[in-house]
Amino acid sequence: MGAANVIPGISGGTIAFILGIYERLIRSIKAFDLKFIKLLCRFRFKEAFSAIDGKFFSTLFLGVAIAIFTLSKVISQLLSSKPILIYSFFFGLILASIPIIARIIKNWTASKIVTACLTALATYFIVGMVPFTTPEAAWFVFLSGALAISTMILPGISGAFVLVLLGKYQFILDAVNQRDFFILGVFSLGMAVGILGFVRILSWLFNKYHDLTVTILTGIVVGSLRKIWPWKEVVRSMTTSRGKVISIEEVNILPGQLNAEVFLALVIMAAGFVLALMFNSSPDEKRLKS
């Protein structure tokens, strides 16, 4: 999940769905509530740890943090030197997640199919939006963290991509690589506030409108494939305040010819697809509703 969240267009929520831990993650985050705070204030740390499924959450959080801090530089370099191979792997991975998410709904009606198609179409256009320049003030870094984490928890919507749209992807990546703990602290605070609020909305939607929510999530994942298609042509780029050039508008293209790189990309794409199916542990609808 940590490695996926570093890459624009890849959602950590999708990886959680593929691994079959999505509903457990939602429940664990939702448990950070007033009851949890009261247990801490009464020094009942063991009960507080158990209330949030602490062993699961702390292990997952540690894995995400380690991946972000150890892989961000490597992935940044690979995205610059071998973007086709990186996106090919994740394209196969996300493609496999579509039937994994869709099969949670036992009865696909015509209305659900139309809803999924409309959601996919809307997502397709959203992920094609051009990023804009935004301030680097602390309040906006906080807001960016809140928005990014809220979308990061959704399968198909990438928090990193939201940062690209907000003009803060390279800014935050630089802060990670340069260990700018002030920026990272403000950003993390925004993430904490954002996810604690959004996860309750998401949990309520699952409980009240389960099938509709999963239908929309399926459409989001389908539409998001536009962003991670491996073969692209840069239409427009920009230079950040730190002197780095990043693309801000791209169009998807087909590979020109079947050469060694294209063949390797297709093999890696297939490997990602198979790996996703192997790791999926068949999410249970009843557990998701809970």
N, C-alpha and C positions, 0 to 999 in steps of 0.2 A: 504493500500500500504506500509506503514511504517513497519507494522508487517511482511508482506510477504518478504520485502527486507532484513530482518534480517536473514531469513532462507535460507541456501544454496540450490539452486535448484528451488526456488520460485521467479517468476518475478513480480515486481510491475507493469510492463506494462500489464501483463495478467490480473491483478486485475482491472486495469483501463479499459481494454477492457470489462471485465465482467460487470463493473458498468456503461458502456456506456459513459465514459468521456475521452476516449483515444484521439480522434481527437481534442477535445477541449484543452486537455493538450498539444498536439503537437503545435497547433496554439498559445497558450499562451506563451510557451517557445520560439517559433520562433520570437515572437514579441519583445524580448529583442535584439533590433538592434540599428543602428545608430539613427534612428528617436526617439527611446525611450531615448537614451542618450542626444540628442539635447533638448528634452522636459525637461529633468531634469536640464540641464545646464541653461535653460531659466526660471527655477523655475516654470514651468507649471506642477506641481505635479499631479493635478487632471486629466489632459489629459494623462500624462504618465501612471498613474494608470489605466485609462480606456483602453489605448492602449494595455496593456498586460493582459487584462481581470483580473485586480488586485484583485477583490473580490474573484473570483474563485481560482486564483493562490495562493494568500496569505492564504486563508482558507485551501486549500489542503496542502500547504507546512507546515503550522502550525500543521496540523493533522499528517503528516508524521514524522515531527521532534519530536512531543510529543510521538508518538508511539515508535520511535527508542530509545529515552532516557528513557522511562518508561517501555517498554516491553523487551528491549534487555537482561537485566539480567534474567527476568522471563523466556523468551523463551530459553535462553542459558541453564538454569537449566532444563527446560522441555525437551529440546533436549537431555540432558544427562540422564534424568530419565524416560521419556515417549516418546521416539522418534517415535515409531510406531503410537501412537495416533495423534501426531502432523502432521506427514507426511500423515496419512490416510485422515485427514480433507482436507489438501491442494491437495492431489491427486484427491479427488472427485471434488474439486473446479476447478482445472486445466482441468480435464477431461471434465467437462461441458463447458469449454471455447472453446473447439475445434469446435463444431457445431456453437457456437456463432460467432467465427471469420470466419469460412468457409462459412456461409450463406450470407456474404457480397458479395461474388461472385455469381451472378445469374445463370451463365452458366458454369458448370464444364466440360471442354473438356478433351479428353484423354491426351493431352500434359500437361495440368495443373495438372491432377492427377499424372502423372509421375514425374513432377517437385516437387510436394508436397511429394511424396514418397522418392525421392532422397534426398530432404532437410531433411526429417525426419530421414533417414538412416545416413546422415552426422552428424546431431545433436546427434543422439544416440551414435555414436562413440566419438564425442567431449566431451559429458558430462561424458564419462567413462574414460577420460584422468586422469593420475595421477599427482597431484600437485608437484611443484618443489620448492626448497629453493631459496629465493631471498633476496636481501639486504634490510635493514631497513632505508636506507638513505632517506632524504627528497625528492630528485628528483624521487625516485622510488615510494614513497608514493603518490606523485603528479600524476605520470603516472598511478598508480593503480586506483586512483580516477577517472581519465579521462576514462579509459577502462571500469571500473565497471559501471559508470553511463551511458555510451554509450550502453552497453548491457542491463542495467536495464530497459531502456525505451522500449526495444523490448519485446513483448509478448513471453513467453517461455524461454527466456534467462535470467538467474538470475545474477544480479550484485554480490550478495553474493557468488555465485558459482565461478565467475571469480576471486574474491578475494581468494577463496580457491585454485584455480589453480595457482595464483600468490604467494601463501604462505602468504597472508596478511589478511585472514579472522579473525583469532584469534587475530592478532596484532591490527586490527582496533576495534574489539569488546572490547578488553581490554582497548583501548584508550577511548572508550565511557564510559565504566564502571568506569574507573579511572579518568575521566574528564581531559584527557591529551589534552588541548586545542591547543597546538602547532601542534601535529600530526593531530588532527581533522581539524585545520585550513588549513594545507597544503593539506590534503585529500579533503576538501571541495572546495578549489581553483581548484584542478585538476578536480573535478566533474563539477564545473561551466564551465570551459573551454571545457571539453569534451562534455557536453550536448548541449551547445550553438552551437558547430560545428556539432555534429552528427544529431541534430534534423532538421537542414537545409537539410542535405543529405536525411534523411528519408522523409521529406516533399516533396522534389524534386522527389523521387522515387514514392511516392503516386500519384503525379500529372502526371508524365510521364508514369509510368508503374504500374498503380494501381492494376490491377488483378494479375499480376505477383508478386508484393510485398505482397499482401494478401495471395497468394498461398504459397509463401516461409514462411511467418509468421505461416501459418497453419501447415506446415511441421515441423517448429522449435518447435512449441508447442507439437506436437505429439512425436517427438524424445526426448524432454526434460522430458517426463514422466518417462524415465529410472532413472533419478536422484532422483525423489521423490517417487519411489515405497517404501512403508513402511517397507517391510521385507527385511533386508539385513544381510550379514555376512561380518565382517571386515576381510580383507585379510592382510592388512598392516597398521600400525599406526606409528606416529612419535611424539616426544616430542618437543614442541616449546621452544624458547629461554627463555620463562617465566615459563617453567616447566610443561606446560599443555599437556596432551596426546590427540591428535586428529587423527581420521582415515583418511588415505590418499588413500586407495584403498578398495573398497567394491564390492561385487557381490550380485545381487538380487536373492532372494530365495522365495519359497512358504512357507506359515506357516505350521509348522509340523503337527498340529492337530487343530480341531475346538474347542478351549476352550473359556473361558469367555473373555479373552483379544482380541482374534481374532474376536469374535462376536461384541464386543464393537467397535473395529477398523472399521469393515464393516459398522456398524451403523453410525459412525462418518463420514466415507467416503461418505455414501449416503446423510448424512446431508449437507456435503460440496457441493455435486453435486446439490442438490435441492436448496440450498441457492444461488448458482451462477446463476441458472436459474431465481430465484425470483428477484434477484437484477439487472439482465441485463435489460437494457432499449432499446433494439433493436437498435444498432448503425445504423445510416443512411448512405448509401453509398455516397450520394451526399455531405453530410456534411464532410465525410472523405476525399473526393477528394478535397474539398476546403481548 
